[in-house]
Amino acid sequence: MDRHKRLFLLCGAVHSGKTTRLKMWVQNAKAADGILAPVVAGERHLCHIASGECRNLHKGLSAHNRVSVGRFVFNNDVFLWAGELLRSLNAHAGIIVVDEVGPLELSGRGLEPGLSRLLEAPCRADFVFVVRESLEQAVRARYAPFFKQVASIGPEELSTINPAPDISRRK
């Protein structure tokens, strides 16, 4: 397996501002692509970084597209859309962001299997996964085999991440 360079686990408590800080960081990280999961007007969305397209995880629910985790019910079609985006990301991205890797992904749902398919493909990008503190070890155990290095960071350490020079200079 051709392992990717580095995985940064952006860890923090639930609702501690991980996505907000990551969104600000991504605006300045020209080589970043992937998925952000902001809460807009009280509802969770999945947003493609490069295109800016966002889809609401709570809209368009039907009996056939529901996925539940805890007290939350999401539109699985939105996860399928985001998983396909992840799977087809440009190989020239210097940093690929996945917000968030959580209970759904660990159980093979949510952004899976698109995320694993992306990780199985040849890619030289570094990755940033948003992870709640309580799942840090489970996410590390599940995804570390795809990477040469894995490091846990807090939101204040985002500015220390830079893509590899050979990747970030590509157009």
C-alpha positions in Angstrom: 0.0 0.0 0.0 1.3 3.5 -0.9 0.8 5.3 2.4 -0.1 8.9 2.5 2.3 11.3 4.2 0.7 12.6 7.4 -2.6 12.6 9.2 -3.4 15.4 11.7 -6.2 14.6 14.1 -7.7 17.9 15.0 -9.1 17.0 18.4 -11.3 18.8 20.8 -14.5 18.6 22.8 -17.9 18.5 21.1 -19.0 22.1 20.2 -15.6 23.5 21.1 -15.1 25.4 17.8 -13.0 22.9 15.9 -14.9 23.4 12.6 -15.1 27.2 13.0 -11.3 27.4 13.5 -10.7 24.9 10.6 -12.9 27.0 8.3 -10.9 30.1 9.0 -7.6 28.2 8.5 -8.8 26.7 5.2 -9.5 30.1 3.8 -5.8 30.8 4.0 -4.6 27.3 3.0 -4.6 27.5 -0.8 -3.7 23.9 -1.3 -6.6 22.5 0.9 -9.7 20.6 -0.4 -12.2 18.3 1.2 -15.3 18.5 3.4 -16.2 20.9 6.2 -19.3 20.3 8.4 -20.5 23.6 9.8 -23.7 24.3 11.7 -25.7 26.9 9.9 -28.9 28.2 11.5 -28.8 25.3 13.9 -28.5 22.6 11.3 -25.4 20.6 10.2 -24.3 20.9 6.6 -21.5 19.3 4.6 -19.6 21.7 2.4 -17.1 21.0 -0.4 -14.1 23.3 0.2 -13.1 23.9 -3.4 -16.5 24.6 -4.9 -18.2 26.0 -1.8 -21.3 23.8 -2.4 -23.1 22.9 0.8 -25.8 20.5 1.5 -28.0 20.3 4.6 -27.9 17.0 6.4 -31.4 17.6 7.9 -33.4 18.4 4.8 -35.0 15.9 2.4 -35.3 13.1 4.9 -37.4 10.1 3.8 -37.9 6.6 5.0 -35.3 5.4 2.5 -32.4 7.8 3.2 -32.2 8.2 7.0 -29.1 7.4 9.0 -29.2 7.8 12.8 -26.5 8.3 15.4 -27.6 9.0 19.0 -30.4 11.5 18.9 -29.5 12.8 15.5 -31.1 11.8 12.2 -29.3 12.7 9.0 -30.0 12.5 5.2 -27.7 9.7 4.0 -27.9 11.0 0.4 -25.8 14.0 1.6 -23.2 11.7 3.1 -23.2 9.7 -0.2 -22.6 13.0 -2.1 -19.8 14.0 0.2 -18.3 10.5 0.1 -18.2 10.6 -3.7 -16.5 14.0 -3.5 -13.9 12.7 -1.2 -13.3 9.6 -3.4 -12.7 11.8 -6.4 -10.6 14.6 -4.9 -7.9 16.1 -7.0 -4.7 14.3 -6.4 -2.9 17.6 -6.4 -4.5 18.8 -3.2 -1.8 19.4 -0.7 -4.1 19.0 2.3 -7.3 17.1 2.4 -9.8 18.0 5.2 -12.4 15.6 6.5 -14.8 17.2 9.0 -15.7 15.1 10.9 -14.6 11.5 11.4 -16.9 10.2 14.1 -19.2 7.4 15.2 -20.8 7.0 11.8 -17.5 6.6 10.0 -16.2 4.2 12.6 -19.3 2.0 12.0 -18.8 2.1 8.2 -21.5 4.7 7.6 -21.5 8.5 7.1 -18.5 9.4 4.9 -17.6 5.8 4.5 -16.9 4.0 2.2 -15.8 7.0 0.2 -13.2 8.0 2.8 -11.6 4.6 2.8 -11.6 4.5 -1.0 -9.8 7.8 -1.1 -7.2 6.5 1.4 -6.7 3.3 -0.6 -5.9 5.3 -3.8 -2.5 6.7 -4.6 -2.3 10.2 -3.1 0.5 12.3 -1.8 -1.6 14.7 0.3 -1.5 15.3 4.0 -4.9 14.9 5.8 -6.7 16.7 8.6 -9.5 14.8 10.3 -11.7 16.6 12.8 -12.3 14.2 15.7 -14.0 14.6 19.0 -11.6 13.9 22.0 -13.6 10.8 23.1 -13.0 9.1 19.7 -9.4 10.1 19.2 -7.9 6.6 19.9 -10.6 4.7 17.9 -10.0 7.0 14.9 -6.3 6.7 15.2 -6.5 2.9 15.4 -8.8 2.7 12.3 -7.0 5.1 10.0 -3.3 5.2 11.1 -2.3 2.3 8.8 -2.9 4.5 5.8 -0.3 7.1 6.9 3.4 7.3 7.5 2.9 9.7 10.5 -0.1 10.5 12.7 -0.3 13.5 15.1 -3.0 14.8 17.3 -3.3 18.6 17.4 -5.6 21.2 18.9 -7.3 24.0 16.9 -4.5 26.5 18.0 -1.9 24.3 16.2 -3.6 24.5 12.7 -1.2 27.2 11.6 1.7 24.8 11.9 0.4 22.6 9.1 1.9 23.2 5.7 1.6 20.9 2.7 4.7 19.3 1.4 6.6 21.8 -0.9 6.3 19.5 -3.9 2.5 19.4 -3.6 1.7 23.0 -2.7 3.5 24.4 -5.7 1.5 22.5 -8.2 -1.4 24.2 -10.0 
